[in-house]
Amino acid sequence: MTALAAPLVPGTIALFIPSPSQGVWHLGSVPIRAYALCIVAGIFAGYWLGRRRWVARGGDPDVIGDIVMWAVPFGLVGSRIYHVITDYELYFGSGRHPLDALKIWHGGLGIWGGVAFGALGAWLACRRHKVSFLATADVLAPGVVLAQAIGRWGNYFNQELFGRPSTSPWALKIDLAHRPEGFTQYATFHPTFLYECLWNLGVMALVLFADRRFKLGHGRALALYAAGYTAGRAWIESLRIDTVNHVFGLRLNVWVSILVFVAAVAFFVISARRWPGREPIKAAEEPKPEDEAKVAESDESKSDERAADAGTADEAEAGEDEVESQAVEVEATVDEVTAGEVSPGTSEKVSEAKADEHTG
């Protein structure tokens, strides 16, 4: 991407960033759209970063892959739904074609719907794998904003969502066919896609640094990402000139940015006070009923074994007592013999007692 000298309006010369000559290539009858490639590249880059962070936290790489597989389609659907709802006049009404709402390749993805629905998909996957959703969100937050930074280049190839006219050296030249009504006399505009890309990379670096330095947990990395992103999105959004709905004089997305920023900051503060530190990714699993039954059965078996051992010991002790009793009787009889007080038949009893003693 180079800056060239070219006429802006009659009688003026300016440096600018040229727009791409095309955003679609064809392999036979199959269209390859740059917008889609940027989205896909962003998703893979975000997944790569999130996976590295997940493994570093001791997580199973297969689990994070499954979570992302749930979050991505939910996010794409949600981002399109948000765009269609907030810009419904582009698809419904006189002269409009509602089926155009399904043509996602023409552009039109709302980040707010994408994050909200993507979080829903991730939450469902976290429940399946019994991992902490907030810990997962903290791990993925830098990857999400990295994906946004790369995905914004799709707007560049589509020549859309640019800002007000500008004569700055980094202004973006827009072809006449893509200039909105009322601005056809201008050739160069603020490259808001580039502003947001650079801002998002800065937010990613901020979250990575803060997380490494302060060990952010319980959703604070996610909140920092949300606050950082919306702070930049508010002023970048105010530069854009594409047709959108306004509320009290401000673009709708500016209001959304303000509300999300306030909510993110509040959540960050509350989380830091109530849940300091960082939680583990995988929560301790509660024992299942069948596991509890196995433990009880094992304890009962051990108890029976101890009872059996105790019974054996008692029998052995009783046998020893009987032997000792017989020994005492033998000794008493011997003493009688020695003293000459043996009655008739006593010798036989002594012999029998001695035999019993040896046998015992």
Helices and strands as residue ranges (DSSP letters): E 4-7, E 13-16, E 24-27, E 30-33, H 34-56, H 61-86, G 88-90, G 98-102, G 104-106, H 111-129, H 133-151, H 153-158, E 172-173, G 176-178, E 188-189, H 192-214, H 220-237, E 246-247, E 250-251, H 252-274, H 289-339, H 346-359
